[in-house]
Amino acid sequence: MGNIVYIATSLDGYIACKDGSIDWLNEAGDRSPEGEDYGYAHFMVDIDALVMGRSTFEQVLTFGEWPYGSKPVVVLSSTLKNLPAHLPPTVSLSAEEPLRLVQRLSSAGFHHLYIDGGQTIQGFLAAGLINEITITVIPVLLGSGRPLFGMLASDVQLDLICSRAFKSGFVQSHYRVLSPLIPSAAGAEYHPEGDR
Amino acid sequence: MGNIVYIATSLDGYIACKDGSIDWLNEAGDRSPEGEDYGYAHFMVDIDALVMGRSTFEQVLTFGEWPYGSKPVVVLSSTLKNLPAHLPPTVSLSAEEPLRLVQRLSSAGFHHLYIDGGQTIQGFLAAGLINEITITVIPVLLGSGRPLFGMLASDVQLDLICSRAFKSGFVQSHYRVLSPLIPSAAGAEYHPEGDR
């Protein structure tokens, strides 16, 4: 556990179309067996809080009902000034850098963070702040869109924890990131570059 | 069968570094159990001929010994004028368009083609000329490099045939392309857009 990515991509690595649409994902989901949630509910049990970018947040708002109940959600944005009034008080806005945010949430007792949204995930990965990644690959090629992954200063090695294929053709693989900046053990010491 | 892609990528979808290097792949291979070929020999048994781009061909030349024996290999290039003299006569150069090449090879009795190299695969996919794709995902993020997939005029739907995880952490998934331009049955009729 620690900071975790749990996300679906096309086989060519996109999490959304260029305009942010995830119709292709919803259509794939509609072809899934009734009640199949691909481990999502089980995964969410151990999550203390969510961190998501503005784009993902706006996508979530289109779902209608707020899907995260009273679980704390931090929306990362440098432009948003207010959140819609109907959201629960557990939703907050932040413009913090990833490391500072993780440190603050850890101090508040939130050790297992679900990191969501392409740019947010890329920022956390580049900062060495992702501990685990579960990717569910949907059997479709989009050809273009918003990629899950981005630039990195150096290669990131991973350990495969497990992988499984579903009847729908989705392939879900669960990886541990080797040598992240912050170890995944709750309350572990921090070793940011500047503090050594 | 039909026209087949069989390739390894990083988790972020690259088949080589920007300079064409596949050191990261060789290093991952070196960590594989002795004798593990990830199904390659089995896959090659049914292949009638290989089609590869110039970049992949030049990579293969660095291996030293020519690895394809007397299996026909077509090197696609619009710039190469000659092949090294030490190569077997089963290696040939071509600047044909994918459809024309596939038709010519089919007429010559070569129905199961191994399509290799990023640009070549992208060209064949965009032309609707890929029937199956086997991707072996290596547990590493490169951050940049030469991507396996490229632009497409429209989504390409796939069917997962099977997926398996190896002890090395490699995840290999085998897909059938739905609605390719040319059905995979050997000798099937062609239905190129212009001929309907």
Interface residues (C-beta under 8 A of the other chain):
Chain A: L11 D12 G13 W24 L125 I133 I135 V137 P139 V140 L141 L142 G143 S144 L148 F149 G150 M151 L152 A153 S154 D155 V156 Q157 L158 D159 L160 C162 S163 A165 G169 F170 V171 S173 Y175
Chain B: L11 D12 G13 W24 L125 I133 I135 V137 P139 V140 L141 L142 G143 S144 L148 F149 G150 M151 L152 A153 S154 D155 V156 Q157 L158 D159 L160 C162 S163 A165 G169 F170 V171 S173 Y175
